[in-house]
Each structure stands twice: as structure tokens, then as C-alpha cells.
Amino acid sequence: MTEPVKRTADIARKTNETDIKLAFNVDGSGQATIETDVPFLNHMLDLFTKHGQFDLKVEARGDVDIDDHHTVEDIGICLGQTLREALGDKRGIKRYASVFVPMDEALAQVVIDVSNRPHFEYRAEYPAQTVGSFHVELVHEFLWKLALEARITLHVIVHYGRNTHHMIEAVFKALGRAIDEATTIDPRVQGVPSTKGVL
């Protein structure tokens, strides 16, 4: 019996602004070890990992004395790159997913195509511009860089909500579940799920 291919990747990325080490396992068990200087992002990545049933380790330090932008952006870059590498040629994956997740009064939807064509659409209007010290605009920055580097088509829609924390939490939970579903191996899929023969 052939051993299943391990779909894992890791990266070390150091710039004048950030120093990041990240390891990602697509077929994990929801284990997260997240150590960054951005507490709200730590919480969101923990949720993403748990609800996607991945394994994720992140050690990140950045110039948060300026603001959180570079750290959040660069973690999105690293996560996207490791996801793309871990999936390899994408043989046998479902490719698509559409997931709704409620969080109390909030409802978010994430739709994914593991397409090798990076595209990002984002529809969200939040009642507040910050959650604690975290600037809500950085959610867009993280998701866009993830989609770009993973080379996926990613649509994120927050349909409604009153509490900004709940709304963003629903997004990250839905993101985890959608990536999990889209990257699941379907035994009915022969080769790459594309009429082009390549993704």
C-alpha cells in the first residue's frame, strides 16, 4: 500500500521589518502554536487552525512599535506560500469550497477555488475600525496576501453582524473550513481537477 504524500511545508522569512518562521500541515489535527506580537491575530490563527484541522506553527517578530501592518502582511505571505508548496501538483483535491459560518449574530461566507489564479474579493462593513489595538483594515491585508501567495481565488463576504470581533472571527473560522474542504482528497478525482490538465 502506497504511503500518503505528506502535505506539509515550512518557511523562514527575514526582512528589515519582520522575522518569521512558519510550518503548515494541511492534514493535521487542529494543533496551533502561535507566537507573534499581534495578540488578536494569534487568536484568529488559532481559530483558523482548529476549524480547518490543520497544524500550524508560527514564530513572528516585527516592527510593531510602528504598527502591526508588516507583521500581519508577512504572516499572510508566509502562510500562502506554505499552503501552495504543501499542495504540490494538487492531484485529487476537491478544489472548490463554499462555507458559511455563524458567530452569534454575525454570518460570514468564504468561497475558494484552488485555481492557481490569484484573485481576491472582499465584502465586509465593520461597525468598528479597531478590535482592541488591532486595526480592522489588516484583515483585508492578510487575506489578500494569503490568496496572492497561495495562488487561490478567494471570495470573503460578511453578510451581517453587529460585533466586529464576532464578524472577523466568523471569517477566520470559515476560511479554515473552506481551505480544509477545498484541499480534501476526493477518491473520485482522477489526477488534477481541471480540464486543462494542470492547476
Secondary structure, DSSP 8 states (H G I E B T S, - for coil): -------EEEEEEE-SSEEEEEEEESS--SEEEEE-S-HHHHHHHHHHHHHHT-EEEEEEEE-TTT-SHHHHHHHHHHHHHHHHHHHTT-TTB--EEEEEEEETTEEEEEEEE--SS-EEEEE---S-SEETTEETHHHHHHHHHHHHHHT-EEEEEEEE-S-HHHHHHHHHHHHHHHHHHHHSB-TT--SSSSTTS--
